[in-house]
Amino acid sequence: IWPHERMPLIESVVRDEYSERADPAKTTTSKAFDMSVAPELVKTTGRVLEPCSMLYGNQKVEGRDIRNGAWNLRSTAFQRGGKCSGFAIVHCEPPHHGSFQAGVFIETLRRVARERNMPLAGARLIGKEIDACEAVRQYDLEPFLTGAVKELQEEEERNAQRERRPKCNIDLIIAVIGDNAGQNGRYVYPALKRWSHTVSGIPSQCVQQKKAMYKSDQRRDKMMASDPQYAAGLLLKINLKLGGANAFAETPTQIGRQGRGIELMHDGPNEGTMVCGLDVHHPAAGSSKPSYAAIVASLDPQCVRFKTIITEQGQIPSERTSSGRPTPGAVVQRQEIVGSLEESMKSLFRDFVSADCWRTGGRPPKRIIFFRDGVAHNQFEEVTRQEIAQIRRAADAICGEAYKPQLIFIVTQMRTKARFAIQGVAPSKGGGKGGGKGGGKGGGKGGGKGGGKGGGPPAPGVEDWLNVSSGTVVDRDVTGKDAFDWYMVPHHALQGTARASHYHVLSNDAKLSADKLQRFTFDLCHVYGRATKIVSRPAHVYYAHLAAFNGPFYSSDFRDTAGTDWCEVGSVGSHGSSQSATCGALHPSLADTVYYA
């Protein structure tokens, strides 16, 4: 619900609590525990960080031109287009309504790719479109695709020889899937991604029939197949999968300086900085299936070249016998602490050295900035004792004990109960979608879920509670007394009340100030390549979330679990760590790409 509805609701709940406490005949929960709540919302002072400028191949979007946390990509080229000489189309769902518009869709995709300076614009559509509908019905999609793509490639080789031209490889699969998300999740999508990521090494992009192939809006006679906005959104993801880079971020303080980019990446040690994000994907409550952890690390100063490692989490029985043995049939608890982090970090250190993006002659990073998602307050000690210790042991093992990199370890908590708002006049257009200017008195910290959907944004021109602006930081009054933490709302809320993220610094070897870490965290929210807006968390954490979600698909029994047993849940605690096992091996050709974009 929107702030102008949520804040009065919270205040009414508190008023009701006070009236009940005043009645000696009533016994409330707070009275029973001798608790009290302040009668007013907490007023605090926040500040709004200035957006980064976004650097594209042919132009620059200035930070001052970013409105409501988003920018326009019209007629803008990517920083680096991913390589693609040919592509193929696979149909996993037979046409069932409207007129088929595959040709129109491909032409629109090529036209927008030309504006983005992507080689896909001139890529050849290899062979005929592949009809995989029967293979989907028979649950035989993976071997079918292997054979069909091999036949297309052989046919292309013969045609190239006959026409005396260079042979084109199938560098991309565009898979047309049905419109039923549940049905896609049960088999089609997991099978496609498993085949793409572990068998063929060919990046794949799924499109829904109704969005890409048919007239979907009969009232306006609008054809999604020819909609450049839809094609532009697809190309953001396709370019990442093909190894390209969409844009670079430039911190406002870096404008006009040599080596422009993200400030903290250039103001750090000359040996370079590696930024990591870690998240764990858990199965549904009560499931005996394992959890999957994904760690994503950037190897370059611009934070656009990534390496990803996905591991299967060890399982811990929820019950044990008096002798300490697992109770037969006991439900396995979902493990949050990552036991394989040391081996993963060793591999990432080697990747950093071999990539040598910092031009240091192959030296390891001197600074590691690590964002950890999904950890509750009661797990901080366990994270320090196990995960931070594993990172340090990995550095000692690869580079020797004399090598002591600076480690900055930050926990990112997305599911917070804190809500922030400001009082102001709703704008005449896009009511309720902005905030006031930074530096003034902000609204309060709210609690609870609010109870149901709201009735929409506040009326234009009326003074009321509004969402805070994109880039709002609060680091006083509602933060820990002796902790190094802050709240941040980097994104613009499209609906309801913006949810703040809570950041906790557990290690800070470089003794970086709160201003520097807050600015850096906000900068990383700009470089999420799948969108042209500032997102709610650093890109590395977002990518780790996506990668971990793909983890179950690489399991041998993914057909039975991917659509019904897997869902995203929060941290549920941990009773220790056991060694984790690696998932299905990633195909080497995808190692340097954001293949899960």
ABEGO torsion letter per residue (X at the ends): XBAAAAAAAAAAAAAAAAAAAABAABBBAAAAAGBBBBABBBBBBBBBBBBBBBBBAABBBBAAABBGGBBBABGBBBABBBBBABBBBBBABBBABEBBAAAAAAAAAAAAAAAAGBAAAABBBBEBBBBAAAAAAAGAAAAAAAAAAAAAAAAAAAAAAAAGBBBBBBABBBBBBBABAAAAAAAAAAAAAAAAAAAAGBBBBBBBAAAAABBABAAAGBBAAABAAAAAAAAAAAAAAAGBBABBBBBAAABGBBGBEBAAAAABBAAEBBBBBBBBBBBBBGBABBBBBBBBBBABAAGABBBBBBBBBBBBBABBBAAGBBBBGBBBBBBABBAAAAAAAAAAAAAAAAAGAAGAGGBBBABBBBBBBGBBAAAAAAAAAAAAAAAAAAAAAAAEAABBBBBBBBBBBABBABBBBBBBBBBABGBGABBBBBGBBBBBBBBEAGGEBBAEBBBBGBBBBBBBBBGBBBABGABBAABBBBBBBABBBABEBBBBBBBBBABBAAGBBAAAAAAAAAAAAAABAABBBBBABBAAAAAAAAAAAAAAAABAAAAAAAAAABBBBBBAEBAEBBBBBBBBBBBAAAAABBAAX
